[in-house]
Amino acid sequence: MRNFVISTVLILLSFLSASSYAWGPDGHRVGGEIAWQYLNPEVREEVTRLLAIKGEPSLAEAGTWADRMRSNSSYDWVAPLHYINLPVQWNGYRKQRDCPKQGCILEAINTYQRQLADTTLSDAQRAEALLLLVHFVEDIHQPMHTGLREDRGGNDVEVQFYGFTTNLHALWDVFLPAGFVSDWQQYSRAQPANITASQRTEWLQATPEQWAKESHQLAHANAYPKQAALGEDYYLKNREVVALRLQQAGVRLAGIINSAFAGGGK
């Protein structure tokens, strides 16, 4: 286990820049592929049609679009929508207090679900809403996307993972998932067998505000470390947390897309 994680870290460090993403590309792909398996058949057809407008081959790849647009200055306005900064002591979401004028992930999810559901909008508008919705539903399940403003959600917290220097946000985006997801397609397609009907029902009952609360609690109970040198203990403590959040992201993404196409997002 330790040797596999270390070799994965070395491979990833060879091509990752200092800038971290919301989940890594494979984390987003896992969430999208899990969601695809839970979409209603008629919804799959509509999703495929809208994705084709934007040149996206699958729901799994669609989850990486918002990060790919980071290099496009015309999408600079999207940057604040990937996260919400919350204090350690937080008593639930209040828009005026918690969401700045430039926006936040919770308002983005609500906005793009409504736009996806709104058939008076053009297909191009709804296609872009779908791409953003997919990404932000997946993002909010990564605990560091509800992290502290003071350290930019862990981006400014330097850690050593198995002796390799990274930051806390990147650790959760990329390195922890990579420790157990070697083939994202195989992994994600196996997940419905690991998700019980009762789990799925429970997860679908939660609101986006409750998703944020879950991530906030995990950020401070699990993610923020007591020391900078992290290794086997930290990985084993959080591996199942990351796996759970990827499962929940996929199930809830399917739920919110099914709801939007059924008119539930209006």
N, C-alpha and C positions, 0 to 999 in steps of 0.2 A: 504493500500500500504506500509506504513512505517513498520508495523509489519511483513508483508510478507518478505520484504527485509532484515530486521534484523534477522528473523529466518533463512533465507537462508544463511546469513553471518555466523551465529553461526554453522550451519551444515557444511559448507565448511571449516571453520577454524578448525573444529574438525579432519579433515584428510589431509588438505593441508600442505605441507612442506613449508619452507621459499623460496624454489626455485619456480619460476613461470614458466608457460608454455605459448606457443603462442596460444592465445585463450585457454580456458579450453577444456577438452575432449568433452564436449557437444557442445561448440562453433564450434569445428572442425566437429563434427557429423552433426550439422545443415548445415554447408556449403556443405558438401559432399552429404547430402540427397537432398538439393535443387538442386545441380548440377545434380544428378542422374535423376531427373524429366525432365531435359532439354537435356539429351543425346539422340542422334539419336539411333534408335533401334539396328542397326548393330554395333554401337559403344558400346552400353551396353553389347552386347555379347562378344566383344573383351576385354572390361574392366573386365568383370566377369572372363574371362579365365585367364587374367594376374594376377588378384588379387588372384586367387586360387593357383597360383604358390608360392605366399608368405604367403599363409594361411590366407588371409584376407577375411572375409565373405561379406563385402559390401564396397562401396565407402565411406559411412559415417564413418565406422571404420578405413578405410585406412588413413584418415586424421590424426589419432592419432599415426600412426606408427613411424614417425620421432621423436616424443617426447618419445615414449616407448624405442627407441634405445639410449636415452641419458645414460642409465646405461650400455651400451655395449661399451667398450673402443675402439673397432674396428671401431666405427662410430664417434669418437671424431672429425674427420675432418669435420663433418656436422655442428658442433656447430656455426661457423661464418656465415653459410648460412641462418640462420633464420631471419636475420635482415640487415638493413643498417643504420648506424649512420649518421645523417645529421645535419648541423648547423641550427640555427634559420633562418638566411638569406641564402636562397638556391635558385639558379637560374636555376635549371634543372640538369638532370643527366649527368655526365661526368665520364666515367669508370675510367680513370687514376687517377682522383682526388677523386672520391667518393667510389670506391670499392677497398679495400685493397688486398694485394697479396693472402691472404687466402680465399678470395671470399666474396660474399655478396648475398643477396636474389635476386636482379635483375638479376645478371649473372646466378644464380642457376635456376631461372625460364626459362630463355632462353636456358640453357644447357639441362635441363630435358625435355622441350618440344621437342627439336631437337632429343634427344635420344628416346623418346617415338615414334616419327614419323619414326625413322630409322629402317626399316624392315631388314636391314643387321645385326643388333645386335641380340643377343640371346633373347629368351623370358624372361629369368631371368634378363638380363640387362634392358630390356624394362619394366618389372614389377617393378623393383626397381626405375627406372626413374618415373614411374607413381606415386608410393607412395611419392616420394620426391616432385614431381610437385604438387600433390594435397595439401600437407602440406604447401608448400611455397606460393602458390596462396592464400590460406586461411590466412596465416601469414601476408602477405603484406597489407591486408585490416584492420589489427589491428593497429591503429595509432601509438602505442608506439614502433612498429617495425621499425619506422623511427625516433625514438627519439634521444636524444643527447648522444654522446659518453661519456661526462663527468659524466652522471648518469646512464650509461648502459641502455638506453632506459626506464628510469623510475624505474629500479630495485632498485636504491639507493635513491629513493625519498620516504621517509616514510610518510604515511598519516593515518588519523583515519577516517574510513568510518562507520558512525553511531556509533562512539565511539570505534570501533574495529581496532586495528593496523594492517596494511598491507603495501604493497608498491604500487606505482602508476601503475607499469606494471601488477602486479597481479590483481589490481582493474579492469583494462580493460580486462585482459584475462578471468577472472572468475566471479568476483562479480557483475559487471554491467550486463553481459548477464544473470546470474542466477536470477536477479531481475524480469525478465519477461519470461524466458524460464524455465518452470517447467517440461515439458515433451518434450524433443528435437524432438522425432519422430512426435508427433502431431503438434508441432510448425512448423517444417520444411515442412511437407507435406501440410500445409495450405498456405505456402508462395506464390506459383504460382498464387493463386487467388488475392494476394495483390500486384503483380508486373504487371504493364501494359506492353503492347506490345511496346509502345514508350520508356518506361524506359529500357526495355531489349535491344532494338536496340541501344539506347544511350550508355548504359554501355558496350556493346560489341564493340563499336567503339574505346574505350579507349585502350591504350597500357599499358604494365606493368609499364613503366616509369610514365605514367599518374596516374596509381593506387598509385604509391609511392608518387606522388605529392599531391594527395587527402589526403592520410594518414598524410603526413607531415603538411599540412595545418590544419587538424583536431587536430593533436597532439598539435600544438601551439595555436590554437584558442579555443579548447575545453578541451583537456586532461590535460595539465600542469596546476595545480591549483595555485591560488593566495594565498591560505592558506592551512594548513595541515589538518584542521578539515573539513571533507566533509560529507554531508548528503543528505537530500531530494532535495535541490535545484540542487546540482551537479548531482544527479541521474536523476532527471526529465529533466535536460538540455541535458543529454547525452544518455538517453535510446533510443531515436529514432535514434541517430547517430549510436549506436551499432547495432540496428536492420537493418538499411540501409546497414552497412558494411557487415553484414552476408548475406543479400540478394545479394549484389553486388558480394561478393566472390563466392557464389554458381552459379550465372548466368555466371560469367566470367570463372570460373573453367570449367563449361560445354562447354563454347565456345572454350577454349584453348584445351580441350581434343578432342572435335569434329574436330577441325582444325588439330590437330596432326594426327588423324587417317585418315583424308582426304588428308594427305601429306602436310598440311599447316605449319608444324613445321620444314620442311627440309630447 
